[in-house]
């Protein structure tokens, strides 16, 4: 080493040591001194950086920003990876001071292998520089770091590997994973398929959905087996995406089970019904974990299970009788009714254990709709001991079952009226449905009551008497046609009875021998038409001579026509009332 070199070396070491001084004045003078000899000692500055104390490093970083050459830029870029936050901040400012020409492309290139911390610091620099004129293909990692994945798509295939690398680095970041997956799908490169398949089982349902979509866009049939498995995914939107992807890959199911899976995901419930039992377990499974399902989907699956009619679905359908949504509960009732008596045992068991009123009510309604006589004993017991709100539904169900053993308890209810109006009304209707003549006298008693006959009770009672069809009711029904509130129900009841006594009564009403309104007389005509038969045809034809009111006569002509009688050619067979 020559004298000059020795002196330069000694000066360099002293100035470098001065950067570590506690004196700001010494630090400043040392920095100025280093800048004076920068071209001669730049290599030494780089080499000695790591050996300096933290304070000296920060001062040296500032100096390097003023040197402004490739070597200082390189050192500062490396410092962006340092663990010292303050040191990194100084490096950012110094890189900005050096300027775009020496920094931008070097920093973009360094981003290829940088960790997240480095990338964050690099963005602080690049975001404050105008790098718009730098070609996009040199900014791939910059765009990725900025989450500008659409720019990667614009660049094309060169971005696939960096995106896959970023996907691996962001395993815990669902938002980034979704965005990267979307970009890979748009790029359509099969190289992404293996890594994307691994994401099909991601915990995040949105990541799974976007991954499925991406595989569909890429169009590599190697993904088909994995996509078929995704038809079992717990999320409805994921399954919907799987269907679309499989359609894009021209996949066709090769067995009933996968066909059922596919059509369920496609919400083609009609096809699922056609497939039948292979679809049942799948639909039950969906209903058991339906937190992501919309109300309409749940309803449709429930209805489909009812149409298939497999007893295995009974348990889950019963559970939906407890749902807070009325539409879903009604769908479950309908489905269980469709399944029929094979479901009764499970329903009865649940009924015996049920605590909630709405659940009991639904279960009782189902039993009635099914009409299984095996449930009658249980329902009668419940009818006797349950409170009014449930009692009303039980009465309806007993009527639907047509349980004759229930006649006694139902009559007791309508006699003492202890259960309230709705219970009494439903009990009356039930007695009519059962059709047991033991109920006639108690029902006639109700028709004769005054105070209690507010509302629709009288109408319901008349209808029940009509269904039972006992001629003892004719007189009472005729007496009540003066009551505008129930006149029409009485007329309809007389028509429903279809006995000689009721037919004669309707005739008298029709021709006006019994005083009533024109509307009531017209209703009598319609009721006679409903009975039908040759005798009724004769009655109607004969009445044309007796009826003076044109409205009533016009209705008789219309009824005769409906019954197939041409009055222009009808030979006059006189009505013989004794034939009734």
Secondary structure, DSSP 8 states (H G I E B T S, - for coil): --HHHHHHHHHHHHHHHHTT-S-HHHHHHHHHHHHHTHHHHHHHHHHHGGGS-HHHHHHHHHHHHHH-SHHHHHHHHHHTT-S-HHHHHHHHHHHHHH-HHHHHHHHHHHTTS--HHHHHHHHHHHTTS--TTS-GGG-HHHHHHTT-HHHHHHH-TTHHHHHHHHHHHTTT-HHHHHHHHHHHHHHT-GGGHHHHHHGGG-S-HHHHHHHHHHHHHHT-GGGHHHHHHGGG-S-HHHHHHHHHHHHHTT----SHHHHHHHHHHTT-HHHHHHHGGGGHHHHHHHHHT-TT--HHHHHHHHHHHHHHT-GGGHHHHHHGGG-S-HHHHHHHHHHHHHHGGGGHHHHHHHHHH--SHHHHHHHHHHHHHHT-GGGHHHHHHHHHHS-HHHHHHHHHHHHHHT-GGGHHHHHHHHHH-TT-HHHHHHHHHHHHHHT-TTHHHHHHHHHH-SGGG-TTHHHHHHHHHHHHT-GGGHHHHHHGGG-TTTHHHHHHHHHHH-SHHHHHHHHHHHHTSS---HHHHHHHHHHHHHH-SHHHHHHHHHHTTT---HHHHHHHHHHHHHTT--TTT-------GGG-
